[in-house]
Amino acid sequence: VQLVESGGGLVQPGGSLRLSCAASGIIFSAYDMGWYRQPPGKQRELVAIITNAGRIMYANSVKGRFTVSRDNAKNTVALQMNSLVPEDTAVYYCNAQSDYPRPANYWGKGTLITVSS
């Protein structure tokens, strides 16, 4: 199983970035796909989840600024991030979870986003 994130980098406050995660080795459409982040010196936290049924949930801190989407035909999940602030600086991780036929939980290696002027 591989989850490969791309699209990280340095961006100025108020700017936008789009992250993408390409999955292989799983039946992508069966998995809930999520984005998590770990700010410097802090614990990993949820950013957004899009379930296999298309239900979407966001952390309060990113609601209205970030948009998660998935393409089951391409086995990809994306995170469009707008109006970025320095507090969004973190390593962003892609996650795949499924409870059927047995619990499974996979992580990408992460991609760093730095929001700074």
C-alpha positions as CSV (number, residue, x, y, z in Angstrom):
1,V,0.0,0.0,0.0
2,Q,1.3,3.4,-0.9
3,L,-0.1,6.9,-0.2
4,V,2.0,9.6,-1.9
5,E,1.4,13.2,-1.1
6,S,2.4,16.1,-3.4
7,G,1.9,19.8,-3.6
8,G,3.6,21.1,-0.4
9,G,5.9,24.0,-0.2
10,L,6.3,27.6,0.9
11,V,3.4,30.0,0.5
12,Q,2.7,33.6,1.7
13,P,-0.1,34.3,4.2
14,G,-3.3,34.7,2.3
15,G,-2.1,32.4,-0.5
16,S,-3.4,29.0,-1.7
17,L,-2.0,25.6,-2.2
18,R,-3.5,22.3,-3.5
19,L,-2.3,19.0,-2.0
20,S,-2.9,15.7,-3.8
21,C,-2.5,12.2,-2.5
22,A,-2.2,9.2,-4.9
23,A,-3.2,5.8,-3.5
24,S,-2.2,2.4,-4.7
25,G,-2.5,-1.1,-3.3
26,I,-6.0,-0.5,-1.9
27,I,-9.6,-0.6,-3.2
28,F,-9.7,3.2,-3.0
29,S,-13.4,3.6,-3.3
30,A,-13.9,1.5,-0.1
31,Y,-11.8,3.7,2.1
32,D,-12.4,6.8,4.0
33,M,-9.7,9.3,3.0
34,G,-8.4,11.9,5.3
35,W,-5.9,14.7,5.7
36,Y,-4.1,15.3,8.9
37,R,-1.4,17.7,9.9
38,Q,1.3,18.0,12.5
39,P,2.4,21.5,13.4
40,P,5.9,22.0,14.7
41,G,6.1,20.8,18.3
42,K,2.5,19.7,18.4
43,Q,0.5,16.5,18.0
44,R,-1.0,15.3,14.7
45,E,-4.5,16.6,14.2
46,L,-7.4,16.0,11.8
47,V,-7.8,18.5,9.0
48,A,-10.5,16.9,6.8
49,I,-12.1,13.6,6.0
50,I,-14.1,12.5,3.0
51,T,-15.8,9.1,3.6
52,N,-16.3,6.3,1.0
53,A,-19.9,7.5,0.8
54,G,-18.8,11.1,0.1
55,R,-19.6,12.5,3.6
56,I,-17.2,15.4,4.4
57,M,-16.0,16.7,7.7
58,Y,-13.6,19.5,8.5
59,A,-11.7,20.7,11.5
60,N,-13.2,24.0,12.8
61,S,-9.9,25.8,12.1
62,V,-10.1,25.2,8.4
63,K,-13.9,25.3,7.7
64,G,-14.6,27.8,4.9
65,R,-10.9,27.8,3.8
66,F,-10.1,24.3,2.9
67,T,-12.0,21.9,0.5
68,V,-11.4,18.1,0.3
69,S,-12.4,16.1,-2.7
70,R,-11.7,12.6,-4.1
71,D,-11.6,11.0,-7.5
72,N,-12.3,7.3,-7.2
73,A,-11.5,6.8,-10.9
74,K,-8.0,8.1,-10.4
75,N,-7.5,6.9,-6.8
76,T,-6.7,10.4,-5.6
77,V,-7.8,12.7,-2.8
78,A,-7.1,16.4,-2.9
79,L,-7.1,19.2,-0.4
80,Q,-7.5,22.8,-1.7
81,M,-6.3,25.2,0.8
82,N,-7.1,28.9,0.5
83,S,-6.5,32.0,2.7
84,L,-3.6,30.3,4.4
85,V,-2.3,31.6,7.7
86,P,0.9,30.9,9.5
87,E,-0.9,28.6,11.9
88,D,-1.5,26.3,8.9
89,T,2.3,25.6,8.9
90,A,2.6,21.8,9.4
91,V,3.5,18.5,7.8
92,Y,0.4,17.3,6.1
93,Y,-0.4,13.6,5.9
94,C,-2.7,11.6,3.8
95,N,-4.7,8.8,5.5
96,A,-6.8,5.9,4.4
97,Q,-9.1,4.0,6.7
98,S,-11.4,1.1,6.3
99,D,-13.3,-1.2,8.7
100,Y,-14.2,-3.8,6.2
101,P,-13.4,-6.6,5.7
102,R,-11.0,-5.9,8.6
103,P,-9.7,-2.7,10.1
104,A,-7.0,-1.0,8.1
105,N,-5.2,2.3,8.5
106,Y,-2.5,3.6,6.2
107,W,-0.5,6.8,6.2
108,G,1.6,8.7,3.7
109,K,5.0,10.1,4.5
110,G,3.8,13.6,4.6
111,T,4.5,16.9,2.9
112,L,5.6,20.1,4.5
113,I,3.6,23.3,4.1
114,T,5.2,26.5,5.4
115,V,3.1,29.7,5.5
116,S,5.4,32.6,5.9
117,S,6.2,36.0,4.5
